[in-house]
Every structure is written in C-alpha cells, then in structure tokens.
Amino acid sequence: DVTEDGGKKLTRYNTLDGTKMFFSDDSWLLVRASGTEPLLRVYAEAPTRAVVVGYGPVGQTLTRILTGFGIHPVIVDMNIDTVTRLNAEGVSALYGDAARADILKAAGVDRAKYLVVTLPDLLGRIPIILEGRQLNAELIILSRARYLAERATLEEFGVTGVCYEEAEAAVGLSEILLRSEGAPVERINEETDRIRSEFAIQRNGPATT
C-alpha cells in the first residue's frame, strides 16, 4: 500500500496495464509483469525539476514560466504563510532556510536541473549557492544580483547565469531558462515582453501613461 515514494505523495494509480502510480510532482512509476519471461519490468518518468529560492515578484514570475514549460518548480521560502498558501494551491513549497543542506535536499536540489536564487542580498545568496553546488555538481544555478560588481564573486562560487536588479532579473532569468529548454525565439520574446508589461518597465525606462 504505497502512499509516498521518496517524499512524493501518491495522488492516484491504475491497473490497466500493470500498476501505474502517479505522484504529486507529476512523475509516474509503472510496474508490470513480462508476458514472455518470469520477471517484472519497471518504467518511470519524472519532470524536470527547478528549486526556486524566494517567492517575491521575481520568484513568482519564474515559477509561472517554469510551470508553463512543463518544469516542476519547488519553492523554498522563509514566509510560513506563503508556503502554507502555496501548498493549499497545489504548488510544491517548503518552509526553511535554503542555506541549510537538509532544506535543499528536502526540496530535491540533488536531482534538480535548476537552482534559481532570487534573494536580493549577496550575503544571503552565497551560502545557498555553495550548498547547491556541493549537493549537485551538474546543477544550473541562476542568481539575481543587485550590482555588476558581484559578478566575479558569484561566478567564482559556481553560478551559471546572473541577472541584475528586480525587474530585469525576472526578464533575464526567464530568457536563460527558456533557451536552456530550447524554446523558439518568438516564444522567448513573447514571455519577456509580458514580464516587462507586468512590471510596467521598458528597456529604456519606466512606462509612461
């Protein structure tokens, strides 16, 4: 009687062709007997995972982008009310300090493709980046930053891509994510234009009314 697999909740199952179990992160596991040999065959599929640290305006935008492209986001945030609300809405979210290895492990960073760090302060970001890289050498780490002077430090600690300031961070990180997933240029432009519209910002300055 399986209800969880590696911390993932079983949401439903069927027995039409063996036993196929569906989990809360959109992964599935199929176990069925071979029709010609005395053995069981096991098949599985899991969506691409991204751990998003922080659920402010940048984190919210990136979560929408990730979800729209079939990437499973897991939010880590220090606001218990935000985490509770997200969980109630069916969004994977975890309360805790992402600088702690146990919190990142619980979020699945060891099997994630992306770690997206949206916190504004450099001193808050560095421990998260270091732990993420330690837990997953193949991780694509994307970080928000305030100042261009932070670039060398972040790259030294293993960040893959960096974007600066809140509105353009949402635009830039989204572009990096979508290119990594092979999205066409037209779709990337459509999404980045929509983000700028949401923030009421254009490349040459604030929008006027």
HUQUIJO-V946577 format. One record per residue. N is the residue number from 0. SS is DSSP state (helix for helix, strand for strand, loop for the rest). Layout:
n | ss
N | SS
N | SS
//
This chain:
n | ss
0 | loop
1 | loop
2 | loop
3 | strand
4 | strand
5 | loop
6 | loop
7 | strand
8 | strand
9 | strand
10 | strand
11 | strand
12 | strand
13 | strand
14 | loop
15 | loop
16 | loop
17 | loop
18 | strand
19 | strand
20 | strand
21 | strand
22 | strand
23 | loop
24 | loop
25 | loop
26 | loop
27 | strand
28 | strand
29 | strand
30 | strand
31 | strand
32 | strand
33 | loop
34 | loop
35 | loop
36 | loop
37 | loop
38 | loop
39 | strand
40 | strand
41 | strand
42 | strand
43 | strand
44 | strand
45 | loop
46 | loop
47 | loop
48 | strand
49 | strand
50 | strand
51 | strand
52 | strand
53 | loop
54 | loop
55 | loop
56 | helix
57 | helix
58 | helix
59 | helix
60 | helix
61 | helix
62 | helix
63 | helix
64 | helix
65 | helix
66 | helix
67 | helix
68 | loop
69 | loop
70 | loop
71 | strand
72 | strand
73 | strand
74 | strand
75 | strand
76 | strand
77 | loop
78 | loop
79 | helix
80 | helix
81 | helix
82 | helix
83 | helix
84 | helix
85 | helix
86 | helix
87 | helix
88 | loop
89 | loop
90 | loop
91 | loop
92 | strand
93 | strand
94 | strand
95 | loop
96 | loop
97 | loop
98 | loop
99 | loop
100 | helix
101 | helix
102 | helix
103 | helix
104 | helix
105 | helix
106 | helix
107 | loop
108 | helix
109 | helix
110 | helix
111 | loop
112 | loop
113 | strand
114 | strand
115 | strand
116 | strand
117 | loop
118 | loop
119 | loop
120 | loop
121 | helix
122 | helix
123 | helix
124 | helix
125 | helix
126 | helix
127 | helix
128 | helix
129 | helix
130 | helix
131 | helix
132 | helix
133 | helix
134 | helix
135 | loop
136 | loop
137 | loop
138 | loop
139 | strand
140 | strand
141 | strand
142 | strand
143 | strand
144 | strand
145 | loop
146 | loop
147 | helix
148 | helix
149 | helix
150 | helix
151 | helix
152 | helix
153 | helix
154 | helix
155 | helix
156 | loop
157 | loop
158 | loop
159 | loop
160 | strand
161 | strand
162 | strand
163 | strand
164 | loop
165 | helix
166 | helix
167 | helix
168 | helix
169 | helix
170 | helix
171 | helix
172 | helix
173 | helix
174 | helix
175 | helix
176 | helix
177 | helix
178 | helix
179 | helix
180 | loop
181 | loop
182 | loop
183 | loop
184 | helix
185 | helix
186 | helix
187 | helix
188 | helix
189 | helix
190 | helix
191 | helix
192 | helix
193 | helix
194 | helix
195 | helix
196 | helix
197 | helix
198 | helix
199 | loop
200 | strand
201 | strand
202 | loop
203 | loop
204 | strand
205 | strand
206 | loop
207 | loop
208 | loop
//
